């Protein structure tokens, strides 16, 4: 079985990231969006699991979270992306659809910030592995 390992792909300089605006990178043929929010950095494949919309064109922010009757509470600020086609919301920390909308998940990737640069950790098949 081939050995899976992570490759570190440069996404840009730290200063290149505007708050809540995705930067798209190509990582071995995969289009990945990287975004900096008030909650940190997130990276996800630019494909909604519902009908394959370019989810990184969606709005980043928070959402209304469960609250007491007659109350409206906003939360998860900077952790949510809303698909531009049908409005499904996904939690960028784990890729899950919020509130049971679907069991489908957005593919997410770890992000590392190192010495002023931002990297995405992308799975790859080691060419030398048997
Ligand atoms: S394609 Fe994303 S919610 Fe439908």
Boltz pocket constraint, residues with backbone or C-beta under 6 A from the ligand:
constraints:
  - pocket:
      binder: B
      contacts: [[A, 48], [A, 49], [A, 50], [A, 51], [A, 52], [A, 53], [A, 83], [A, 84], [A, 85], [A, 86], [A, 87], [A, 88]]
      max_distance: 6.0
